[in-house]
Amino acid sequence: MLRATNIDSLSRGTFDVLVLGGGINGAVAAAALAGRGAKVALIDRGDFAGFTSQESSNLAWGGIKYMESLEFRLVRKLCRSRNRLLRSYPSSVQEIRFYAAHERGFRHGLFKLFLGTWLYWIIGSFFTKLPRLLSRRTIAREEPIINVDACDGGFEYSDAYLVDNDARFVWGFVRAALDRGAQAANYVESLGARREGDTWVARARDVLSGRELSIRARVIVNACGPFADAHNALTGQRTRHRHIFSKGIHLIVDRLTASRRVLTFFADDGRPFFVIPMGSRTCIGTTDTPVDVPETHVTPEDRRFVLSNINKRLNLPRPLTEADIIAERCGVRPLAVQDGGGTDDWMQLSRKHAVEVDREQAHVSIFGGKLTDCLNVGEEICEAVRALGVALPRPAERWYGEPGEELRRGFFEQARLLDLDARTPRRSSEALSARLWRRYGAQAIGLLEEIRRDPRMADALIDGAEDLRCEVAYAARHEMIAKLDDFLRRRTKIALLVRRDELSRSPGLGEACRILFGDAAERELEEYFQEHGARPPAEKAPLAALPLR
């Protein structure tokens, strides 16, 4: 088992760098350092991307919001980061049009905002399609779902989004770190660390077994996201920066419009408010509420705010209610502030990150940040670690991006010969070959081999989801699935697409659990539904001749 093997390896020898936290910042830090040749360990007290990094809007945007506060340097940096993601991950990060309706009386006039989209396009190096001014008549014709009664027009511009989901994107960096020799394990909690000479000795605990271990490393990178301050307190680190938190939620409902645009409005509190395509579903939100602690949940007030705003701005056959909610996302934005800095206008705080380096103790802390800027974080951590005396033998190594064009062509040719796309599930939002390549890259070729040997491996297991039997088997072997939620919520987005009561009635879920957990399948099912509500499937699917864990 990959996780158990990696945990055993964590206690052996001394690492160059121990990265704490497997969200987007920790994942890119580990991938960049391992790609450049450092000996890296990565741990997270939960699952990888199991907190803030699984609760985003699935957007990789250049920060048009910060145009209002005149942070043009930040916008330029984020646009360049977005463009690099678009170039480097053409299957996973794609351009998408934002279709914004402008209400009369809004604090900024329509033409001013439209000029802002042109400036945004110029700052973004002309990388995307041109902005477009929209009349009320154009909006009513192109997007009749939008209620234009209070509008005087609108505008359209481009940014980017994640075709799959945020947690899966983060996992890609963890996988890249593993492929380059890093030792990574989820559900391993840091209990603090102390200096012994020129080495850190971190106490850690396997959350699932209770086993304690020591991990030795020359440098620690604290990438604990919203919990970075708490871990710095454990290790006695004093920093200039700290976090404050803003809660954001999204609601997932059945698809509201067939268009592949992000419908954009300004909510009652003045914030941008989105209707985001998610395959057969639609994601709506978000909120922006100050909170004191990272642990949050969706409240009835949150639901009312989102539903009220969406019902007011769309022409729907009937208003959306709580009964229409398939799933919910709720997380905090960790916003970096400096001690002594004012936070009165917290809604204007940007998501820019800060990296603090304690040279004396060889400790690095990452504050704030967002998915769009992840590649910059990886590069900055490499520079910080190198400045602390860790040699990076491959300083020019490209540690990110999809496999090369030759591999891609080879995969799609094999998929064509196998007539793979003819097996695409009926409700799928894209061809099966495109999805497998995006999610697995070069490893997708191995999935084709499994399907060639046994056509049943191309069957979708769970009604309403696209994931194939061979994908479940691959996840069991290679994706460090420790709990059912890891698979349903983060390695896939099944939990976001299928209602929990429908999931609880799915015979295919029982089969997936047998593949993932073997003899522990029933226990994992019961644990999942005890934690998330509903009841486990009553039926068991036939399992003869299927590849179990």
Buried (B, 14 or more C-beta within 10 A) or exposed (E): EBBBEBBEBBBEEBBBBBBBBBBBBBBBBBBBBBBBBBBBBBBBBBBBBBBBBBBBBBBBBBBBBBBEEEBBEBBBBBBBBBBBBBEBBBBBBBBBBBBBBBBEEBEEEBEEBBBBBBBBBEBBEEBBEEBBBBEBEBBBEBBEBBBBEEBBBBBBBBBBBBBBBBBBBBBBBBBBBBEBEBBBBBBBBBEEBEBEEEBBBBBBBBBBEEEEBEBBBBBBBBBBBBBBBEBBEBBEBEBBBBBBBBBBBBBBBEEBBEBEBBBBBBBEEEBBBBBBBBBBBBBBBBBBBEEEEBEBEBBEEBBEBBBBBBBBBBEEEEEBEEEBBBBBBBBBBBBBBEEEEEEEEBEEBBBBBBBBBBEEBBBBBBBBBBBBBBBBBBBBBBBBBBEBEBEBEEEEBEBBBBBEEEBBEBBBEBBEEBEBBEBBBEEBBEBBBBBBBBBBBBBBBEBBEBBBEBEEBBBBBBBBBBBBBBBBBBBBBBBBBBBBBBBBBBBBBBBBBBBBEBBBBBBBBBBBBBBBBEEEBBEBBEBBBEEBEBEBBEEEBEEEEBBBB
